[in-house]
Amino acid sequence: MTQLEHARAGDITPAMHQVAETEKVDVELLRTRVAEGTVVIPLNNSHLNINPVGIGEGLLIKVNANIGTSGDEVDLQEELSKLQAATDAKADTIMDLSTGGDTRSVLEAIMKRSPVPVGTVPIYQAAVEAVRGQGGIIHMTPDLIFAAVEEHARKGVDFMTIHAGVTVAALERLRSQGRITDIVSRGGAFLATWMLYHKAENPFYEGFDRLLSVASEHDITLSLGDGLRPGSLADATDRAQIQELLTLGELAQRAWNAGVQVMIEGPGHVPLDQVEAQVVLQKKLCGGAPFYVLGPLVTDIAAGHDHIACAIGGAVAGMAGADFLCYVTPSEHLRLPSVEDVREGVIAARIAAHAADIARGRKDAIDKDKEMSRARKNLDWERQISLSIDPSKAREYRSGSKPSSNDVCTMCGEFCAIKIVREYFGS
């Protein structure tokens, strides 16, 4: 049985107990939300020795970190170092997006070492194999695509991005409307290329029941991907994007009917004033399924600093109801991220998630900030560092600029405002 089926039967699984304890929420309320589909616990029934993570309504906003090789950068040890950097920075999940080298070995190594749930995009493996074996993406077959899904399921992958909403009708709508950036999703582009060449429907859409069978057997959480997400602010909230979202809402209902956990992926590049509307629309059209957003990036011109653009959009999306933030690194659009890029991306996304949790009234998030404020008033520097989202950087800055007196910092020194007035206002 899947977590969803257990929840519907009234069973509280060990994973639900653990998530409820971690989140400090009532376990029966959590079970109800899993049963309704507004919370998912991505946990392949053969993936052992990881801490389960809850994503969705009433829970802390989670952060995902993408790692993985490319055709130009293939270094397994580098990817494992990124895995370590991401989990050290407290990413809640990892996705392996490898497309270069021995992708099977990379995934196996990540699965063995990751202490958190792991996601993949199986169409990547199918595309790589078609290119290497037959010379092009057009040589993928539905059987090859589903073989990749089944292989990842057997290896213990907890959630999979599946671009089932890239349909023939959606592609025609995209073509007739036109865009600046067309399709920027790799998975979406792979499928669109295959569909247009073969004049055939998306195998994931046409064979969705086959997909549900695999997901049900292994308790895979389906992350229904936004293959037509906007890659430009000018393309946001267009007809093609909404066409895909309508389809994803229908597929989510089919997944729930089959007892399969599901979440919905979202954009992408979105102007700040449209972010809230995007979240509200997704929640309405997709029955309250957890919403997993890439960013959103609120400007197209932050190259080299896209983790900041992502954090701005992620905070607004989270405040509006998004449940899961996929990080963006400073090197987005420019290169495969380095270990330091991964760390910076996770920290930026975690700041956004925490800010949104405060705006949503999460008491534990609010209390953390109050505790930091008290530590600042008390000039307790060690406590301030330990409470920081990024303690290592806080300590580096503190130790790298020594004040004349240990109870102040070099920004204000003897003119520290807190120190000057503290005697009058009391401790």
Buried (B, 14 or more C-beta within 10 A) or exposed (E): BBBBBBBBEEEBBEBBBBBBEBBEBEBEEBBBBBBBBBBBBBBBBEBEEBEBBBBBBBBBBBBBBBBBBEEEBBBBEBBBBBBBBBBEBBBBBBBBBBBBBEBBEBBBBBBEEBEBBBBBBBBBBBBBBBBEEEEEBBBBBBEBBBBBBBBBBEBBBBBBBBBBBBBBEBBEBBEEEEBEBBBBBBBBBBBBBBBEEEEEBBBBBBBBEBBBBBBBBBBBBBBBBBBBBBBBBEBBBBEBBBBBBBBBBBBBBBBBEBBBBBBBBBBBBBBBEBBBEBBEBBBEBBBBBBBBBBBBBBBBEBEEBBBBBBBBBBBBBBBBBBBBBBBBBBBBBEEBBBBEBBBBBBBBBBBBBBBBBBBBEBEEBBEBEEBBEBBBEBBBBEBBBBBBBBEEBBBEBBEEEEBEEEEBBEEEEEEBEBBEEBEEEEE
